[in-house]
Amino acid sequence: MRIAEWPEDRAWAEAVIARTYAPQQARIRVEIAARQEDLADAVARRDPAAIVHEAGRLAERLTALAEWDRMERELRARFGGGEA
């Protein structure tokens, strides 16, 4: 469902953010921390293949977080709920 199709209800939008966006973002942040540790371990081992692998995994999680953050900003902008 596109944002333009969602009902004009700020309370609904805040509930969606609290129920859906915030937990996903928190989970991804935990995964990012783990990927950062894995990358640091690979760097400490000076293992080029592992560094590339772990950097890719970290980039994937950072991209996922950026997408969730973008969707939240769009939702807030659409419904006037806080920062856009």
The first five atom37 places (N, CA, C, CB, O) and aatype in JSON, in Angstrom:
{
  "aatype": [12, 1, 9, 0, 6, 17, 14, 6, 3, 1, 0, 17, 0, 6, 0, 19, 9, 0, 1, 16, 18, 0, 14, 5, 5, 0, 1, 9, 1, 19, 6, 9, 0, 0, 1, 5, 6, 3, 10, 0, 3, 0, 19, 0, 1, 1, 3, 14, 0, 0, 9, 19, 8, 6, 0, 7, 1, 10, 0, 6, 1, 10, 16, 0, 10, 0, 6, 17, 3, 1, 12, 6, 1, 6, 10, 1, 0, 1, 13, 7, 7, 7, 6, 0],
  "atom_mask": [
    [1, 1, 1, 1, 1],
    [1, 1, 1, 1, 1],
    [1, 1, 1, 1, 1],
    [1, 1, 1, 1, 1],
    [1, 1, 1, 1, 1],
    [1, 1, 1, 1, 1],
    [1, 1, 1, 1, 1],
    [1, 1, 1, 1, 1],
    [1, 1, 1, 1, 1],
    [1, 1, 1, 1, 1],
    [1, 1, 1, 1, 1],
    [1, 1, 1, 1, 1],
    [1, 1, 1, 1, 1],
    [1, 1, 1, 1, 1],
    [1, 1, 1, 1, 1],
    [1, 1, 1, 1, 1],
    [1, 1, 1, 1, 1],
    [1, 1, 1, 1, 1],
    [1, 1, 1, 1, 1],
    [1, 1, 1, 1, 1],
    [1, 1, 1, 1, 1],
    [1, 1, 1, 1, 1],
    [1, 1, 1, 1, 1],
    [1, 1, 1, 1, 1],
    [1, 1, 1, 1, 1],
    [1, 1, 1, 1, 1],
    [1, 1, 1, 1, 1],
    [1, 1, 1, 1, 1],
    [1, 1, 1, 1, 1],
    [1, 1, 1, 1, 1],
    [1, 1, 1, 1, 1],
    [1, 1, 1, 1, 1],
    [1, 1, 1, 1, 1],
    [1, 1, 1, 1, 1],
    [1, 1, 1, 1, 1],
    [1, 1, 1, 1, 1],
    [1, 1, 1, 1, 1],
    [1, 1, 1, 1, 1],
    [1, 1, 1, 1, 1],
    [1, 1, 1, 1, 1],
    [1, 1, 1, 1, 1],
    [1, 1, 1, 1, 1],
    [1, 1, 1, 1, 1],
    [1, 1, 1, 1, 1],
    [1, 1, 1, 1, 1],
    [1, 1, 1, 1, 1],
    [1, 1, 1, 1, 1],
    [1, 1, 1, 1, 1],
    [1, 1, 1, 1, 1],
    [1, 1, 1, 1, 1],
    [1, 1, 1, 1, 1],
    [1, 1, 1, 1, 1],
    [1, 1, 1, 1, 1],
    [1, 1, 1, 1, 1],
    [1, 1, 1, 1, 1],
    [1, 1, 1, 0, 1],
    [1, 1, 1, 1, 1],
    [1, 1, 1, 1, 1],
    [1, 1, 1, 1, 1],
    [1, 1, 1, 1, 1],
    [1, 1, 1, 1, 1],
    [1, 1, 1, 1, 1],
    [1, 1, 1, 1, 1],
    [1, 1, 1, 1, 1],
    [1, 1, 1, 1, 1],
    [1, 1, 1, 1, 1],
    [1, 1, 1, 1, 1],
    [1, 1, 1, 1, 1],
    [1, 1, 1, 1, 1],
    [1, 1, 1, 1, 1],
    [1, 1, 1, 1, 1],
    [1, 1, 1, 1, 1],
    [1, 1, 1, 1, 1],
    [1, 1, 1, 1, 1],
    [1, 1, 1, 1, 1],
    [1, 1, 1, 1, 1],
    [1, 1, 1, 1, 1],
    [1, 1, 1, 1, 1],
    [1, 1, 1, 1, 1],
    [1, 1, 1, 0, 1],
    [1, 1, 1, 0, 1],
    [1, 1, 1, 0, 1],
    [1, 1, 1, 1, 1],
    [1, 1, 1, 1, 1]
  ],
  "atom_positions": [
    [[0.85, -1.17, 0.0], [0.0, 0.0, 0.0], [0.9, 1.24, 0.0], [-0.96, -0.01, 1.23], [1.83, 1.35, 0.79]],
    [[0.6, 2.17, -0.88], [1.38, 3.4, -0.96], [0.9, 4.39, 0.08], [1.29, 4.01, -2.38], [-0.27, 4.36, 0.48]],
    [[1.79, 5.27, 0.51], [1.44, 6.26, 1.53], [0.22, 7.07, 1.12], [2.62, 7.19, 1.81], [-0.64, 7.36, 1.96]],
    [[0.12, 7.44, -0.14], [-1.0, 8.25, -0.62], [-2.33, 7.54, -0.42], [-0.8, 8.6, -2.1], [-3.38, 8.19, -0.42]],
    [[-2.31, 6.22, -0.26], [-3.55, 5.46, -0.1], [-3.94, 5.28, 1.37], [-3.41, 4.1, -0.77], [-5.03, 4.8, 1.66]],
    [[-3.06, 5.66, 2.29], [-3.33, 5.44, 3.7], [-4.3, 6.48, 4.22], [-2.02, 5.48, 4.52], [-4.32, 7.61, 3.73]],
    [[-5.11, 6.13, 5.21], [-6.08, 7.07, 5.76], [-5.38, 8.25, 6.45], [-7.01, 6.36, 6.74], [-4.29, 8.1, 7.0]],
    [[-6.03, 9.4, 6.41], [-5.48, 10.62, 7.01], [-5.72, 10.6, 8.51], [-6.1, 11.89, 6.36], [-6.59, 11.32, 9.01]],
    [[-4.98, 9.8, 9.22], [-5.19, 9.64, 10.66], [-3.83, 9.61, 11.35], [-6.01, 8.34, 10.97], [-3.12, 8.61, 11.3]],
    [[-3.47, 10.73, 11.99], [-2.15, 10.85, 12.63], [-1.95, 9.79, 13.72], [-1.99, 12.25, 13.24], [-0.87, 9.22, 13.84]],
    [[-2.98, 9.53, 14.52], [-2.85, 8.52, 15.58], [-2.56, 7.15, 14.97], [-4.14, 8.46, 16.44], [-1.77, 6.38, 15.51]],
    [[-3.22, 6.86, 13.85], [-2.97, 5.6, 13.17], [-1.51, 5.52, 12.72], [-3.92, 5.43, 11.98], [-0.85, 4.49, 12.88]],
    [[-1.02, 6.62, 12.14], [0.36, 6.66, 11.66], [1.34, 6.45, 12.8], [0.64, 7.99, 10.95], [2.31, 5.7, 12.66]],
    [[1.11, 7.11, 13.93], [2.0, 6.93, 15.09], [1.96, 5.48, 15.6], [1.61, 7.9, 16.22], [2.98, 4.95, 16.03]],
    [[0.78, 4.86, 15.55], [0.65, 3.46, 15.97], [1.43, 2.55, 15.04], [-0.82, 3.04, 16.03], [2.07, 1.6, 15.49]],
    [[1.36, 2.82, 13.74], [2.11, 2.03, 12.77], [3.6, 2.15, 13.04], [1.79, 2.48, 11.33], [4.33, 1.16, 13.02]],
    [[4.06, 3.37, 13.3], [5.48, 3.58, 13.59], [5.88, 2.82, 14.84], [5.78, 5.09, 13.75], [6.91, 2.14, 14.86]],
    [[5.07, 2.93, 15.9], [5.4, 2.27, 17.17], [5.35, 0.75, 17.04], [4.43, 2.72, 18.27], [6.2, 0.06, 17.61]],
    [[4.38, 0.22, 16.3], [4.2, -1.23, 16.19], [5.11, -1.87, 15.17], [2.78, -1.53, 15.84], [5.54, -3.01, 15.36]],
    [[5.4, -1.16, 14.1], [6.09, -1.78, 12.97], [7.48, -1.23, 12.76], [5.29, -1.6, 11.72], [8.46, -1.97, 12.77]],
    [[7.57, 0.07, 12.57], [8.84, 0.68, 12.2], [9.87, 0.61, 13.33], [8.62, 2.12, 11.78], [10.99, 0.16, 13.12]],
    [[9.48, 1.06, 14.52], [10.44, 1.11, 15.63], [11.03, -0.27, 15.96], [9.76, 1.68, 16.87], [12.25, -0.37, 16.11]],
    [[10.22, -1.33, 16.07], [10.81, -2.64, 16.36], [11.75, -3.13, 15.26], [9.71, -3.67, 16.58], [12.8, -3.7, 15.54]],
    [[11.37, -2.9, 14.0], [12.23, -3.31, 12.89], [13.55, -2.55, 12.94], [11.52, -3.07, 11.53], [14.62, -3.14, 12.78]],
    [[13.47, -1.24, 13.16], [14.68, -0.43, 13.21], [15.57, -0.87, 14.37], [14.32, 1.06, 13.35], [16.79, -0.94, 14.23]],
    [[14.97, -1.16, 15.52], [15.75, -1.62, 16.67], [16.43, -2.95, 16.38], [14.84, -1.75, 17.92], [17.6, -3.15, 16.71]],
    [[15.7, -3.87, 15.75], [16.27, -5.19, 15.41], [17.44, -5.02, 14.45], [15.19, -6.11, 14.79], [18.47, -5.67, 14.6]],
    [[17.27, -4.16, 13.46], [18.33, -3.95, 12.48], [19.54, -3.3, 13.13], [17.82, -3.09, 11.31], [20.68, -3.62, 12.78]],
    [[19.31, -2.39, 14.08], [20.45, -1.76, 14.78], [21.27, -2.8, 15.56], [19.94, -0.66, 15.75], [22.49, -2.72, 15.62]],
    [[20.59, -3.77, 16.16], [21.29, -4.86, 16.86], [22.11, -5.67, 15.86], [20.27, -5.78, 17.62], [23.25, -6.03, 16.12]],
    [[21.5, -5.95, 14.7], [22.22, -6.7, 13.66], [23.42, -5.9, 13.15], [21.27, -7.03, 12.49], [24.47, -6.48, 12.86]],
    [[23.28, -4.59, 13.04], [24.39, -3.74, 12.59], [25.54, -3.83, 13.58], [23.94, -2.28, 12.43], [26.71, -3.94, 13.19]],
    [[25.22, -3.77, 14.86], [26.27, -3.88, 15.89], [27.0, -5.21, 15.77], [25.67, -3.73, 17.3], [28.23, -5.26, 15.89]],
    [[26.26, -6.28, 15.54], [26.88, -7.6, 15.39], [27.76, -7.64, 14.14], [25.8, -8.7, 15.32], [28.86, -8.19, 14.17]],
    [[27.27, -7.07, 13.03], [28.06, -7.05, 11.79], [29.32, -6.21, 11.97], [27.21, -6.49, 10.62], [30.37, -6.55, 11.43]],
    [[29.23, -5.13, 12.74], [30.42, -4.31, 13.0], [31.45, -5.11, 13.78], [30.03, -3.03, 13.78], [32.65, -5.02, 13.5]],
    [[30.99, -5.88, 14.75], [31.91, -6.73, 15.51], [32.55, -7.77, 14.62], [31.18, -7.41, 16.68], [33.75, -8.02, 14.7]],
    [[31.75, -8.39, 13.76], [32.27, -9.39, 12.84], [33.31, -8.78, 11.9], [31.12, -10.03, 12.02], [34.34, -9.38, 11.61]],
    [[33.02, -7.57, 11.42], [33.96, -6.88, 10.54], [35.25, -6.55, 11.29], [33.33, -5.6, 9.97], [36.35, -6.72, 10.75]],
    [[35.13, -6.08, 12.51], [36.32, -5.77, 13.31], [37.17, -7.02, 13.54], [35.91, -5.15, 14.66], [38.4, -6.95, 13.49]],
    [[36.51, -8.14, 13.78], [37.24, -9.41, 13.94], [37.98, -9.78, 12.66], [36.28, -10.54, 14.34], [39.13, -10.2, 12.71]],
    [[37.32, -9.63, 11.53], [37.95, -9.95, 10.24], [39.15, -9.04, 9.98], [36.93, -9.81, 9.09], [40.18, -9.49, 9.47]],
    [[39.02, -7.77, 10.34], [40.13, -6.83, 10.16], [41.28, -7.22, 11.09], [39.67, -5.36, 10.46], [42.44, -7.2, 10.69]],
    [[40.95, -7.58, 12.32], [41.99, -7.98, 13.27], [42.73, -9.23, 12.79], [41.37, -8.25, 14.65], [43.93, -9.37, 13.03]],
    [[42.01, -10.13, 12.1], [42.63, -11.34, 11.55], [43.37, -11.06, 10.25], [41.58, -12.42, 11.33], [44.11, -11.91, 9.75]],
    [[43.17, -9.87, 9.71], [43.76, -9.48, 8.42], [43.42, -10.48, 7.32], [45.29, -9.36, 8.55], [44.27, -10.91, 6.54]],
    [[42.14, -10.83, 7.29], [41.63, -11.8, 6.32], [40.84, -11.04, 5.25], [40.74, -12.89, 7.02], [39.68, -10.69, 5.48]],
    [[41.45, -10.78, 4.09], [40.79, -9.97, 3.08], [39.42, -10.5, 2.64], [41.67, -9.85, 1.88], [38.48, -9.73, 2.47]],
    [[39.32, -11.8, 2.45], [38.04, -12.37, 2.02], [36.97, -12.16, 3.08], [38.2, -13.87, 1.71], [35.83, -11.83, 2.76]],
    [[37.33, -12.37, 4.33], [36.37, -12.17, 5.43], [36.0, -10.7, 5.56], [36.95, -12.7, 6.76], [34.85, -10.37, 5.86]],
    [[36.96, -9.81, 5.35], [36.68, -8.38, 5.43], [35.65, -7.99, 4.38], [37.97, -7.55, 5.25], [34.68, -7.28, 4.68]],
    [[35.85, -8.44, 3.16], [34.91, -8.13, 2.08], [33.54, -8.72, 2.39], [35.43, -8.67, 0.72], [32.51, -8.06, 2.21]],
    [[33.52, -9.96, 2.86], [32.26, -10.62, 3.18], [31.51, -9.86, 4.28], [32.51, -12.07, 3.62], [30.33, -9.56, 4.15]],
    [[32.21, -9.57, 5.37], [31.56, -8.89, 6.5], [31.17, -7.46, 6.15], [32.49, -8.89, 7.72], [30.15, -6.97, 6.63]],
    [[31.97, -6.8, 5.34], [31.61, -5.44, 4.91], [30.33, -5.47, 4.07], [32.77, -4.8, 4.09], [29.49, -4.58, 4.18]],
    [[30.18, -6.48, 3.26], [28.96, -6.64, 2.47], [27.74, -6.89, 3.34], [0.0, 0.0, 0.0], [26.67, -6.33, 3.11]],
    [[27.92, -7.73, 4.35], [26.81, -7.99, 5.28], [26.43, -6.73, 6.04], [27.18, -9.12, 6.27], [25.24, -6.45, 6.23]],
    [[27.43, -5.96, 6.47], [27.17, -4.71, 7.17], [26.47, -3.71, 6.24], [28.49, -4.1, 7.7], [25.51, -3.06, 6.65]],
    [[26.93, -3.61, 5.02], [26.3, -2.69, 4.05], [24.84, -3.06, 3.81], [27.08, -2.71, 2.72], [24.0, -2.18, 3.68]],
    [[24.54, -4.35, 3.76], [23.16, -4.78, 3.55], [22.27, -4.34, 4.71], [23.09, -6.31, 3.4], [21.16, -3.87, 4.49]],
    [[22.76, -4.47, 5.93], [21.96, -4.08, 7.1], [21.82, -2.56, 7.18], [22.6, -4.62, 8.39], [20.77, -2.05, 7.55]],
    [[22.89, -1.83, 6.83], [22.81, -0.37, 6.81], [21.81, 0.11, 5.77], [24.2, 0.25, 6.54], [21.06, 1.07, 6.0]],
    [[21.79, -0.55, 4.63], [20.83, -0.22, 3.58], [19.4, -0.49, 4.06], [21.12, -1.02, 2.3], [18.5, 0.31, 3.81]],
    [[19.21, -1.6, 4.73], [17.88, -1.93, 5.26], [17.42, -0.88, 6.27], [17.89, -3.33, 5.92], [16.27, -0.46, 6.24]],
    [[18.32, -0.47, 7.15], [17.97, 0.56, 8.13], [17.64, 1.87, 7.44], [19.11, 0.76, 9.14], [16.68, 2.55, 7.82]],
    [[18.4, 2.24, 6.45], [18.14, 3.48, 5.71], [16.76, 3.42, 5.06], [19.23, 3.72, 4.63], [16.05, 4.43, 5.03]],
    [[16.38, 2.27, 4.54], [15.07, 2.13, 3.91], [13.94, 2.28, 4.93], [14.96, 0.77, 3.2], [12.96, 2.97, 4.67]],
    [[14.08, 1.65, 6.09], [13.07, 1.79, 7.14], [13.0, 3.23, 7.62], [13.37, 0.85, 8.32], [11.91, 3.76, 7.85]],
    [[14.16, 3.88, 7.78], [14.18, 5.29, 8.2], [13.48, 6.16, 7.15], [15.65, 5.77, 8.41], [12.73, 7.07, 7.51]],
    [[13.73, 5.9, 5.87], [13.09, 6.66, 4.8], [11.58, 6.49, 4.84], [13.64, 6.23, 3.44], [10.83, 7.46, 4.72]],
    [[11.13, 5.26, 5.02], [9.69, 5.01, 5.06], [9.05, 5.72, 6.26], [9.41, 3.49, 5.13], [7.95, 6.26, 6.16]],
    [[9.75, 5.71, 7.4], [9.22, 6.41, 8.57], [9.13, 7.92, 8.31], [10.1, 6.13, 9.81], [8.12, 8.54, 8.64]],
    [[10.17, 8.51, 7.73], [10.15, 9.94, 7.42], [9.0, 10.28, 6.48], [11.49, 10.37, 6.8], [8.32, 11.29, 6.67]],
    [[8.8, 9.44, 5.48], [7.7, 9.67, 4.54], [6.35, 9.6, 5.24], [7.75, 8.65, 3.4], [5.47, 10.43, 4.99]],
    [[6.19, 8.63, 6.11], [4.94, 8.49, 6.85], [4.71, 9.7, 7.74], [4.95, 7.2, 7.7], [3.61, 10.25, 7.79]],
    [[5.76, 10.11, 8.45], [5.63, 11.29, 9.32], [5.33, 12.54, 8.5], [6.92, 11.49, 10.15], [4.51, 13.37, 8.91]],
    [[5.97, 12.68, 7.38], [5.72, 13.86, 6.53], [4.29, 13.85, 6.01], [6.71, 13.89, 5.34], [3.63, 14.88, 5.95]],
    [[3.83, 12.69, 5.65], [2.47, 12.56, 5.1], [1.41, 12.9, 6.13], [2.25, 11.15, 4.58], [0.39, 13.5, 5.79]],
    [[1.64, 12.52, 7.37], [0.62, 12.7, 8.41], [0.97, 13.79, 9.41], [0.42, 11.41, 9.15], [0.25, 13.99, 10.38]],
    [[2.07, 14.52, 9.18], [2.44, 15.62, 10.06], [2.84, 15.19, 11.45], [0.0, 0.0, 0.0], [2.69, 15.95, 12.41]],
    [[3.34, 13.98, 11.57], [3.69, 13.45, 12.89], [5.17, 13.58, 13.21], [0.0, 0.0, 0.0], [5.89, 12.59, 13.14]],
    [[5.64, 14.76, 13.55], [7.03, 14.93, 13.93], [7.92, 15.27, 12.76], [0.0, 0.0, 0.0], [7.46, 15.86, 11.78]],
    [[9.2, 14.9, 12.86], [10.16, 15.27, 11.82], [9.82, 14.6, 10.5], [11.57, 14.89, 12.25], [9.29, 13.49, 10.44]],
    [[10.14, 15.31, 9.45], [9.89, 14.77, 8.12], [11.18, 14.39, 7.45], [9.13, 15.76, 7.27], [11.17, 13.92, 6.31]]
  ]
}
